[in-house]
Amino acid sequence: MHRHHHTSPHSWPSPSLPALSSTSPPPPLSSTNGSAHAHAHPLLPYLDLAHSSIQLKQIHAQALKFPPHPHLLLLHSRLIHSISLSGDLLYSLRLLLHPFPLLLPTSFSFNSLIRSFSRSPSLKPLSLQLYLQMLLLSLSPDNHTFPFVLKSCAFLSSSSFGSQLHSHIVKLGFSSDIYILNSLGHFYSSCGKLSLARQLFDGMPLRNRVSWNIMIDGCVMCGEYETALELFRDMQSQFSPDAYTMQSALCACAALGALSLGMWAHAFVLRKCDASVQNDVLINNSLIDLYSKCGDIVMARRVFDEMPQRDVTSWNALILGLTMHGQVEDSLLAFVQMISDVEGDKLRPNSITFIGVLSACNHGGLVTEGQKYFRSMVDEFGIKPQLEHYGCMVDILSRAGHIEEALELVKNMNCKPDVVYGEAFLIWRSILDACCKRNAGVEFSEAVAQRALESELVATSGVYVLLSKVYASANRWNEVGLVRRLMSEEGIKKEPGCSSIEIGDGIVHEFVAGDSSHPKSKEIYEKLNEVECKLVMAGYVPDSSQAPLVAEVDGVKCESLRRHSERLAIAFGLISTKPGMTIRVLKNLRICRDCHEIAKLISKLYCREIVVRDRARFHHFRDGSCSCMDYW
């Protein structure tokens, strides 16, 4: 503590606070119960009058000049608490670690700082260190300590530290405190330990709305979307959902691609939630995301247009939704409208906005426009490109056949992809995908595949599948066989295709490639046979290069193609819905070229709109054509 900084007291800017000195005590308290404060530290009244960290530091300076006082410890604790609330966390930390002479900090002081540090993303690790310091000083944590330390553990995914905290909680007798239990549930969910969070939730003697919200949100975070919706239904017998609950439920519906469930959740908001929830920006943003991901971009746009207030996330959700559905012109127009509506800095586009804009250019094959927006992001809006932006640009260039330019961009990137291996893999795989589609040459493709494999954190089948397609396109079937054997030797299996379809009963039906487990499998395959007979009569010829890892017997390859999961889902949709109804399918992988062609033909032959959401985008098949214009 540099005490010489405060040798000359001076007046504060606020006229209501007189200057302090060690010889002139503050005015008496105006409270009628003055006797209760007769022995209070003379500087305590000023803490309630201080409005800035500067004023609080002046109180600290004056306290150092006062003679010893029996209530100095109370002043010290209150001073730490007030300075931490003012936002000057490092100063409050110094005050905690270097207290007044002959004083030791209290649990209250530690709790104040732990709470403040837990709210700062960059300083959360210090809250864990403060907890350890408490224990070293033999100070007992209490019910005000644990929730905030657990909050930091959840943010940092510090599983080991949090588990030890749980032991301390049980040992100190706080295992029935609802606020601590809620914090523990959030911690376990954030660390991916959903089973422990559920075990804790089921064993709680008492639950409040927060308990339910944490459990529902935990299921969403961990991908247990159906369980989240089951909990949402169970919750309503005890508590009415709030905005936080509804946002989690909407996210679960969006992830499932379940439009009817999403519409039900939307109707629930309109029927049973008050105006504050209905007009909540986060709720409406979630609705835009929901309808976009469930294939109803018209409804997503309607929600956006009817929002009483919008933020940057609202515009981002719309731009990304339009992009995902291949409405490139509308997406770029929305961006122009967004920056035209800017008032000051309130609605400046952010890095996510430009991911949507660049993705729109990518889906539309707009190379020149993509380069223009990329430059605008840097020069006009001062946004430093991240690996996601470079990935979009690499994809734009590669898919348009400018593979050399894409490689040059990777070479000159500010953030080198080889430093962050996960992102590097995506970039190199994108280039390899373009090599596959553009017949860039086997040797060149092999070199790109090698870079992709070197940058992959965990070995998966993606690169091998793309490389095998390169070989198949060049009719080099021996190399295809070598790839298949290499995958077998290294224990790498091709990720199975999985497609889901929601029928009007609200039940989501899932199919994997070659699935025969569905109760209606017989009817599904009979429908497939009928469909394929019509397709052959219409001139359809299977593209066996889309099954390069299957044995080199053409009949086997064709059989493999006809058992792709999206075909099973579409066939199920044909037998389970009325003629003319839209069929909506969600797939975990990108749709292959052969299935894409099949879906176009089915849409024409059966007069159906078929909407397929694959890993990259939506495909709207109508009258024999696709919204992607065969560019995906």
N, C-alpha and C positions, 0 to 999 in steps of 0.2 A: 504494500500500500504506500503510495507516494504522498505522504501527508502534507508535504510542503506545498502541494498544489492548492491547498485550501487555507492558507495562512491569513488571507484577507477576505472576510465575509463581505458580501455586497447584496444589494436589494434584488429581489426577484422581479421579473417582468410583471407578474400579477399584482395589482394594487391591493388585493385582499390579503396578501401575505407580507407582513413586515420583515425587515432584515433581522437575521439572527445573530446573536453573539453569545459567547460563553458567560458574559456577565449580566446580560439582560434577559430574564426569563420571559417566556411567551405569555400573552394575556390569559387570564383565567378562563376556564371553560364556561360557556353560557348555560350549560345544563343545570337544572334545578337540583340535581343530585350531585352537587359538586363534591360532597364529602367522600363519595365513592372513588373519586380520582385525586384525593388529596395527596396521595403518595405516588401517583403515576409519574413516569419520566416526563420532564417538562417539554420534550420535543415530540411526544406522541401525538398531540393534537395537530401538529403540522403535517403528519403523514396523510391525513384525510383531506387536507387542503392542497396538497401538491398535485400538479397537473402534468408534470413532465419528469423525465429521468434526470434532467439538469437540477430541478428543484429537489428531487430525492437525494441526489449526490451532495447537494449543499447541506441537507439535514445530516447526512453521514459525516461530512466535514465538521459540522458543529458538534456532533456527538463525540467526536474524538477529542474535543477540547473540554468537554464537561468533566467534572470530577466524578469518581465512581458513584454509581447509583444502584439501589436494589432492584430496579426494574429495567436495567440495561439489557438484560437478556430478552425481555419482551420487545424492547425497541429494536434490537438486532433482528429478531425473527420477523417482526412486522416490516422492517426495512427491506429485508431480502425478498419478502413476499411482494411488496409494492414495486420494487425495482424489476423483479422478474415479470410482473404484469405489464410494466411499461415497455417491455421488449428488449431491454438492455441485459441480455442473458449472461453475457460474459462478465459484465461488471458484478452482477448478482452472484455469479459463481466465485469470483475473487473475494467477495464479501463473506461468502459462506466458508471458504477455505482459509481465510485470514480474518477471523472475527476480532471483536474488541478484546483488549488484554484480559486475561483470566477467564474468558468465556469459551464455552464449547457450544457448537450449533445444536439445535433441537430437531426432533423429528418433523415438526411443523416447517422448519426452514428447508429441510431436505425435500419434503413433500411439495413445497411451493416450487422449488427448482425442477424437481423431477417432472412435475406436471407441465411446466413451461417448456422444458427441453423435449418432452414427448410430442409437443405440438410443432416442433421445428424439424422438417425432414433431414436437414444436414446435421442437426445436433442430437438426434435421437440416441446415437450410441452413448453419448455422455450421460443420458438418464440411467442407462444400465450401470455405468461406472459409479454414479452417485448412489445407486442402491447398494453396490458392494461397499462403498465408503461408509454408508450407514451401518452396515453390519460390523465393519472394522471398528467403529466407534461405539459398538454395543448399543446402538439405538434400535428400538423395535419398530419394524414396519407395521403399518396399520391398514385399515380399510380405505384410507386415502392414498396409500402408497401403491398398492398392487395394481389397480386398474390402469394407471398411467405407465408403469413399467411394462405391463403386459401389452399395452398399446404399442410401445416401441418394439417389443419382441415380435409382434405381429408384422409391423412394417418392415423390420429387418429380416424376417423369416428366421429368427434366432431360436430354433427348435430346442436346442440343448438348454439354453438359459431359461426359456419359458417353462420347460419341464421341471427344472430345479425350483423355479418360483412356485409351481403347483405344489411341490413338496413342502415348501415353506408355508404356503397358505394353509395346508392341512395341519401342519405342526403347530401353527400359531392360532388355530381355532377359527379360521375365517371361511371354512368350506361350505357354510350355508349362507354366506352373504351374497345376495342376488346380483349386486353390481360387480363383485369380483368374479362370480360364476359367469356372468355375461361376457366379461373381458376375457376369461379363459376360453370360452367357446369361440370368440372371435379370433383369439390367438391360434387355437388348434386348426380352425378352418383356413386361416391365412397361410398356415404352414402345410396345408394339404392333408392334415390328419383328420379327415371328416368323421371317421368312425369314433375317434376319441371325443370330438365335439358332440356327436350324437349321443354317445354314452353319458356325457356330462349333462346334456339337455334333458334326456329321459330321466335322469336321477335327480333333477332339481326339485326340491320340495315346493318351491313357488316360482312361477314364471310371470314375467310381465311382457308387454308388447315388444320391448327391446329384445328379450330372450328369443321370441319367435322370429323377429326380423333378422337377428344374427344367424340363426339356424337356417332360415330360408336362403339368405344371401350366401352363407357358406356352401350350401348345396349347389347354388348357381356357380360360385367360384370354382368348385371342384368338378363341374360338369354333370352333376346329378340333377338334371333339369326336371325330370318327372317326379322325383322325390320332393323337389322344391315346391312343385304345384300341389302335391298331396298335402304337404305341411301348410301351404297357403289355405287350402280348403279346411283343414283341421283347425287352424287358428281362429277362423271366423266364429266358432262356437263360444269363444272366450273373449276375443278382442276384435274390434273393427280395424281393418288395415289402414295404415297411413301412407303418405307419399313414398316413404322408404320401402314399405312392403310391396306396394304396387310396382315400383321400379324393378324390384327383384323378380316379381312374377312376370312382368312384361319381358324382361331379359331372358327368362327361362323359355317363354313361348317363342321368342325370336330365335333362340338357339336351336329349338326343336323344329323350326320351320313350320310350326303348327298354326295355320291361319285361323281356323275356327276357334282354337283355344285363345289365340291372341284377340280375336274379335269379342270373345266372351269376357276376357280381362278388360278390354276397352269398355264394353258395355257395363261392366261392374263399376268402373271408375265413374261413368256417367250416371249410374243409377244410385249408387250407395256411398259415394265419396262427396265431400263438400266441395265448394267452389275453390277453396285454396289448393286442394289436390288436383282438381280438374284443370286449373289454370297454371299449375306448377310447371316451370320450364323443363325440369328434368323429366317429369312424367311425359310431357309432350315430345321431348327429344327421344325418349324411349319408344314412344308410339311410332314415330317416324322410322326409327331403326327397325322396329318390329314389322311394320307393314312392308318395308323395303326388303327385309330378309325373308319374308313369307311370300314374296312375289306379287304383292299388290301395291305397285308404285303409285297408282292413281290415288289410293286412300292415303298413302304417305304424304303425297303432295297436298291433299285436302287438309290433313292435320296441320301441316306446316302453314298453309294459307290462313287457317282459322286461329292460329296461336295469338293470344293477346300480347305476348312479349316473346322476343327471340334473342338468342345469344349466338356466339360464334359456333358453338356446338350444334345449334339448330341448323345453321347453314351448312355446316360440315356434313351432318346426317343426310340432308337433302342432296347435296352434291355427290356424296359417296353412293347414296341410294340410286340416283339417276345414272351414275356411272356403272354401277353394278348391273343395271338393267339394259345397258347398251344405248341409253338415250344421251348420246355424247353431246349433241348440240344443246339440249336442254340443260345438261350439267354445266357446260361452259357458260351458258347464258345466266344461270343462277349465280355463278361466280362473279360475272360482270355486275349483276344486280346487287350482290353483296357488297362489293367494294364501292358501288355508287351510293349505297345507303349509309356509308360510314359517317359517323358523327365523331369527330376527334379521333381518339384511338379505341373507341368502344368496340368496334366491329372489324378491326384489322384482321385479315386472314392470318392463320397460324400455320405451322408446319403440316398439320393434319389436313388443312384445307388444300394445300398444294399436292398432297398425296392423292386426294380425290381428283384434282384438276389434271395432274399428270397421268393418272390412271385412265381418265376419260380420253386423253390424247392417245394413250396406248391402245385402248379398245377400238378407237376409231382409226388407228393407223395414221395419225396426224403428226408426222415427224416435225415439220416446220413449226407448227403451233406448240408442240411439246417443248422444243428448244426455246421458243419465245417465252413461254411461261416459266421455264426453268431459270432463264436470265432475269425475268421480272421478279421472281422470288428473292433473288440475291440483291439485285440492283435497286429495285423499287421498294421492297418491303423489308430488306435487311435480314432475311431469314437464312441462316447458314444451312446448306444442304446436309441432310443426314443420309445414312446408308439407304434408307427406304426411298428417298428421292433419286439417288443415283441408280437404285435398282429399277425404278420406273423408267428412267431415261435409257438404261441399258436394254430394258425390254422393248421400249419404243424403237430403238435403233436396230436391235437384233431381229425383231419380227418383221421389220420393213426391209430386211436384207442388208442393212448397213453394219455387218458384223465387225468389220475392221474399225469403224468409228466407235462401236461399243467397247471394243478392247482398248482403244486409245483413251476413252473416257475413264475406264477402270484404272488405267495406268496413271492418269493425272488426277485422280480423286484426292480431295483434301483429307478425307478419312479413309485410310487404306483398308480394304475389305479383309486383308490377311490378318489384321489385328483383331478383328471381331469375327471369329470363325463362323458363327451361326449365320451372320449376314453375308459373309463371303460366299458361303455355300449357295445361298439363294441366288446371288448374282451370277455365279458360274453355271448353276443349273439353268438359269434363264437363257444364257448364251447357248448352252448345249441344246436346249429345247428348240431354239431358233435354228441351230445347225441341223437338227433332225428334220424340221419342216422345210428348210430352204436348201437341203441337199448341199451343204457347205463343203462336203468332201470328207471321206472317212478319216484320213490322217489328221486333218485339222480338228475334227470332232473328237478324235481320241485324245488329242492334247488338251482340249477344253475339259473333257471328262476327267482327265488326270488331275487337273487343277481343282475341279469340283470335289473329287474324292479326297484330295489332300486337305480341303477346308471343311470337310464334314465332321461334326463333333461325334455323332453316333452313326454308325454304318446303317444305311437304309437302302431300300431297293430302287429309289427314284433315279439315280444316275445310271444304274445298270439297265433299267427298263428303257431309258432314253437312248443309251448307247446301242442296245439291242435293236431299237427301231432304226437307228442309223444303218446298222449292218443289214437289217431286213430290207430297207429301201434300196440298198445297193446289191441285193440278192447274194449277200455273203453269209449264207446260212451256217457255214462251219463256225464262223466267229460268233453267231447267235448261240450256237451250242456251247461254245467256250464260255460265254457270259453266263449261261444257265448253270454250267458245271462250277464255275467260280463262285457263284452265289451259293450253291449247295455246299461247297467246301467250307465257305466262311459262315455258314449258318444264317444267311440273309434270305428272308422270304419276302416275296412281293406283297405289298400291303393289299389286303383284299378290298375289292370294291364293295361299298355298302350304300344302299339307297333306301330312302323312306318316303312314304306317301301317307297323307292324312285324308281319311274319308270323312264324310259328313257326320259320322257318329263321334268325332273328336278323338278317335283312337289312331295313333301313329303306327303304321305297319312297316316293318323293316325287312329288307332283303339283302342278302350277301350274294356274291357271284356264285352261280350254280346252286342256289338255295332250293331245297325241296322240303323244308320244315314247315312251311306255312300250311294251315288247315285247308286252304284252297289251291294247293300246288297243282293238283290234277287239272282243275279248270284253267289255271294260269297258263300251263304249258299247252293245253289245247288251244287257248286263245292265241298263244305265240305261234303255233303251227298255222292257224288260220291267217294270222297277220303276214307271216312269211310267204305263204302261198300267194297272197295278193301282191306282196312286194316283188316277188320273182316275176309275176305276170306283168308288173309295171316296169320291169327292166332292172331291178336291183341285183347287184353282184357284190358278194361280201368282199371286204378289203382285209385279206388275211395278214397284211403287214401290221395290223393293229393288235395281233396276238403273237408277237415274235418269240415270246418265251414258252410258247406251247410247242409240243412236238411237231416236227416238220412234215406232218401229214395233213394235207389240205382239209380233209373231212374233219379231222380232230380240231383244226384251227377254227373252222366254221362253227362247229358245235360249241367251242369255247366262247366265241363271239355272241352266239344267241343266248348264252346263259349269263351275260353281263347283268349286273344288278339293276341298272336303270331300265332295261328291257322288261325284266320281271315286274318292276314297279308300275311301268306304263301298262303292261298287260293286265295287271290287277286293277288298275284304274279304269280300264276299258270295261271290265266285267262288273265293277262295283259302283259305277256312277251312271247317271242317265245320259242318253245321247245328247251331245252338244255341250256338256259340262266341261269346264277346264280341268285338266289333270296337272297336279303340281307335284313335282318330285325333287327331293333333296339328295344330293350325292356327295360323298366324302372326297372323291377324286375328280380330276378333270374328265369330262366326257370324251370318249375316244372318237376318232373321225368316223368310224363305221356306225356307231350308235347315234352320232349326230345326224348322219344321213338317214338312218332308219327313222328317227323322230320326225324329221322333215316330211318323209313320205307318209308316215302314219297320220300326221296332222292333216294332210291333204285327203288321204283315202277315207278317213273316218270323220272328217269335218270337225276336228277337235283342236282346241288350243292346248298345247302342252308346254308347261313351264318347268324347266329343269335348272335348278341351282346347283352348280358344281363348285369345285374348290375355288375357282377364279371369278365366276360371274354368273349372271342369269342368262338363260337362252329361252326366248319366247318363240315357239314354233307355231306358225299359222300358215295355212294354205300352201304348204310345201316349202316355206322359206323360214329363215331364222333371223331374229333381231340382230345377231352378231354379224350378219352378212357373210358368214363363213370365214370370219377373221377372228380367231380366238386362240 
